[in-house]
Structure formats: C-alpha cells, structure tokens
Amino acid sequence: MTPPQILTLGFLAIIAAGTLLLSLPLASSTHQATPLIDALFTATSAVCVTGLVVVDTGIHYSTFGELVILVLMQVGGLGFMTMSTLFALALRKRISLRERLLLQESMNQSSLEGIVRFIRRVLIYAFAIEGIGALVLALRWSTEMPFGKALYFGIFHSVSMFTNAGFDIMGPMNGPFSSFVNHVNDPIINVIVIALIFLGGIGFIVLAEMWDYPKTRKLSFHSKVVLYATGILFVAGAAVIFIFEFTNAKTLEPLSISGKLYSSLFQSISPRSGGANTLDIASLRHATQFLIILLMFIGASPGSAGGGIKVTTFAILIGAVFAMIRGREDVVFFRRRLAKDRVYKALTITIASLAAIILFTMILSTTEDVDFLVLLFEVTSAFGTTGLSLGLTPHLTVIGKVLIIIMMFAGRLGPLTLAFTLVPAQEKKELYRYPEGKIMIG
C-alpha cells in the first residue's frame, strides 16, 4: 500500500473507533445511545478538525463523550502518525523507514532527512502552546467557575483552537451553539483564541522556523510566503468585515470600538480553519458571509491541521495572474522563481476543490430546502475543515449529513492525497514531446 492509502485507512479507522465510543450511552449526558449517523458525523468532524456539529457538544455529550472528542481532535490535528511516533519515542522504539515515509507524507515534507527530529519538535511545540493557552484560559474562567472546571474548559478549548477543530463546550453557559458569542468584548479570550488559531494554522514548519528565528535570523522561502500571505489575508479580512458590519445592528453596531476591533479580527482569523465565532454568523450581511466563504476556501497553511486549498496555493495563483498581466514568464516571490510544476499543482488543487464544492452544493440543493448561499457556506466550511455554520447543520437530512461527512473527510486529506489513494501516481519520464499547438484564450 502507498503512503496516501495507509493515511486514508488510518483516518477511517480512527473515525470508526470514535463513532463507536460516541454512540455509547455513557457518552451522552442523558445516558441514551446517540444515533449512529450523529455519532459518525461528530467523530468525523473531530478527527478532521472541522467543528461542524449536529448536536451541541456541551449539552448533548457527557464528560466521557467530551473527552473522546478531545482525544479525536488531538489525534486528528497532529495526525495519527505523529501521535504513533510519540508513543514509539516514549517506548524507545526504532522508527522504521516505512514509518518515516508515512511521516513525510502526513507532514507534507519534501525530504526524509531529519523527519523524526522534526516530529519531536512538532510535539514539543504543540503541547507547549496548548499548555500555555489552557493555563491562561483557565485563569480567566476561574473568575466565573471553580478552578477544576475552569482548567477542564481551558484544556478542551486550547486543544480545539490550536488544532483548528472549532469545537466548544460553552453550551451550558451561553446557550446552544453559542461558541464565544458572550465573550465578544473579552480581551483575554479574544487574544488567546486568535493566537491559538494563528499558531495552529501556519504549519509546523513555519512554527519551528519562527522559534529559531532569534538565533538564526533566517526564514525559508516557504515561511516567508506563508507569513506574508497569512498576514495580508488576516488584516484585509478584518478591515472588510469591520467596514461591512459597522452599521449592522445585529453584529458590530452595539459594540464598543474595542469590541468592534476584536470581533473583526476574530471573524477574520476563524474562517482560516478555526471554526469559533464571537458574532452570530447568520446575522452577518450576505457580503460578509460570502467573504467568509472565500476565506474558508483558501484555508490554512500546508503542514498544519487546517483545510482549504492553503494560503500558498492562493498566493501562487495570484502570483501567476500578476506575472501574466506583466508579461513575465515566471512567478517570482522574494526574488525567487517558482518551478512550473508548483503552478500546475496549485491550479490542479484549486480546480479540483472548486469542482467538489460545486458538485456537493448542487446535490445538497436537491436534498435540503434552504437558500443556496446557506448550502454553499456549509459545504465550503466542511471542505475547509472550518466548522462555521449558518445554522443548517443540526437540521440536515440523513443524506445531507452523509454528504457533509464525505466533504469533511476529503477536506482533511486534501484532493490530491485522496486522488492518489484511489489512483496511485506513477511517475514516468516522458520519452518524447508532441508538437506545440495554438489555441485562442480570452
């Protein structure tokens, strides 16, 4: 079996185990078995770090059920091969060549060199960031609840936000499906959650280089593109949301100026696979909702837990457009030329992703009796493993739930990995080239 096939089957196995555990009466707060389709939906959403839910996590599930979801988010976010490596390192077992190839595939690395050392650093960074986030959130919530419960809340939401899963258990405090709406003016919650989503979404390669930057004063070409593209999308998205929603009486208008800024920044970073929200997404203007769809489609960075076509893919496409407009042959960033195969790969991922979203939206339009924008929002959220919703998820039909489950799984693995799973790639050197043909464009 090829590495993509093993990764696909690994994720399927974890989802199956999670479904079984979440369907047990022990996992429900009412001690009644959860319907299998709802358990499957939740398990897929947790493993694929999406955050779409058909039942409110904090109300429907017991502490056992929430802990199962927590483990699924951690394994799905870091990757089951990464977690397997953690146990292997703890038991001082040797990592075989085949396992190193799987790690290379799962972490989207170009080389086997130093892969185990890199995984070890990934684990240290992830647990350190999640630990700090959990502690700060626990201290903040300890003013509202007993410290033990605050610590539990802090750990759950820190893991959820860093892995970009988007699950929350705020239901009993703030009402069903409320996320962080009641903390819209809270500077600590806003800053910590934004930081966790950002650090979890930029990718572990970039995270490692940022950590080493004070010593090396160097960033790779990849990290520069990721940080610049992420920063531009973050700031531009927040500015557009601030302008569009400034006079919306249901969202920004009642808030203070600081609350408006926090909300704009939060809603700008969250579609990049975060999945949390401090504003009612359904109350946003259609223009803002469509902007969020675009941000969800772009998604996070390669090598992270986030979905979407990835910011590097988007940057390459924009670079190709500007290169064509300027009459240049190459796409150039930071005085570095991109190889043609990178541009072809970016184009392939984008077209395949668009085709999947269009197809699933069309199918859902025949099974769900709701507005087209709501369907497009839901499908894009599933593909981008974001978890934001306009309220459709709890009301999906069984067919609708199955379609969203498939889209979440495809979004987590990525269109190319899924394609290589079904049709393994065979690299063949071309022995000849066909004559060049001319075709009119534009």
C-alpha positions, 0 to 999 in steps of 0.5 A, a space after each residue: 500500500 502507498 503512503 496516501 492509502 495507509 493515511 486514508 485507512 488510518 483516518 477511517 479507522 480512527 473515525 470508526 473507533 470514535 463513532 463507536 465510543 460516541 454512540 455509547 450511552 455513557 457518552 451522552 449526558 442523558 445516558 441514551 445511545 446517540 444515533 449512529 449517523 450523529 455519532 459518525 458525523 461528530 467523530 468525523 468532524 473531530 478527527 478532521 478538525 472541522 467543528 461542524 456539529 449536529 448536536 451541541 457538544 456541551 449539552 448533548 455529550 457527557 464528560 466521557 463523550 467530551 473527552 473522546 472528542 478531545 482525544 479525536 481532535 488531538 489525534 486528528 490535528 497532529 495526525 495519527 502518525 505523529 501521535 504513533 511516533 510519540 508513543 514509539 519515542 516514549 517506548 524507545 522504539 526504532 522508527 522504521 523507514 516505512 514509518 518515516 515515509 508515512 511521516 513525510 507524507 502526513 507532514 507534507 515534507 519534501 525530504 526524509 532527512 531529519 523527519 523524526 527530529 522534526 516530529 519531536 519538535 512538532 510535539 514539543 511545540 504543540 503541547 507547549 502552546 496548548 499548555 500555555 493557552 489552557 493555563 491562561 484560559 483557565 485563569 480567566 474562567 476561574 473568575 466565573 467557575 471553580 478552578 477544576 472546571 475552569 482548567 477542564 474548559 481551558 484544556 478542551 478549548 486550547 486543544 480545539 483552537 490550536 488544532 483548528 477543530 472549532 469545537 466548544 463546550 460553552 453550551 451550558 453557559 451561553 446557550 446552544 451553539 453559542 461558541 464565544 458569542 458572550 465573550 465578544 468584548 473579552 480581551 483575554 479570550 479574544 487574544 488567546 483564541 486568535 493566537 491559538 488559531 494563528 499558531 495552529 494554522 501556519 504549519 509546523 514548519 513555519 512554527 519551528 522556523 519562527 522559534 529559531 528565528 532569534 538565533 538564526 535570523 533566517 526564514 525559508 522561502 516557504 515561511 516567508 510566503 506563508 507569513 506574508 500571505 497569512 498576514 495580508 489575508 488576516 488584516 484585509 479580512 478584518 478591515 472588510 468585515 469591520 467596514 461591512 458590519 459597522 452599521 449592522 445592528 445585529 453584529 458590530 453596531 452595539 459594540 464598543 470600538 474595542 469590541 468592534 476591533 476584536 470581533 473583526 479580527 476574530 471573524 477574520 482569523 476563524 474562517 482560516 480553519 478555526 471554526 469559533 465565532 464571537 458574532 452570530 454568523 447568520 446575522 452577518 450581511 450576505 457580503 460578509 458571509 460570502 467573504 467568509 466563504 472565500 476565506 474558508 476556501 483558501 484555508 490554512 497553511 500546508 503542514 498544519 491541521 487546517 483545510 482549504 486549498 492553503 494560503 500558498 496555493 492562493 498566493 501562487 495563483 495570484 502570483 501567476 495572474 500578476 506575472 501574466 498581466 506583466 508579461 513575465 514568464 515566471 512567478 517570482 516571490 522574494 526574488 525567487 522563481 517558482 518551478 512550473 510544476 508548483 503552478 500546475 499543482 496549485 491550479 490542479 488543487 484549486 480546480 479540483 476543490 472548486 469542482 467538489 464544492 460545486 458538485 456537493 452544493 448542487 446535490 445538497 440543493 436537491 436534498 435540503 430546502 434552504 437558500 443556496 448561499 446557506 448550502 454553499 457556506 456549509 459545504 465550503 466550511 466542511 471542505 475547509 475543515 472550518 466548522 462555521 455554520 449558518 445554522 443548517 447543520 443540526 437540521 440536515 437530512 440523513 443524506 445531507 449529513 452523509 454528504 457533509 461527512 464525505 466533504 469533511 473527510 476529503 477536506 482533511 486529506 486534501 484532493 490530491 492525497 485522496 486522488 492518489 489513494 484511489 489512483 496511485 501516481 506513477 511517475 514516468 519520464 516522458 520519452 518524447 514531446 508532441 508538437 506545440 499547438 495554438 489555441 485562442 484564450 480570452 
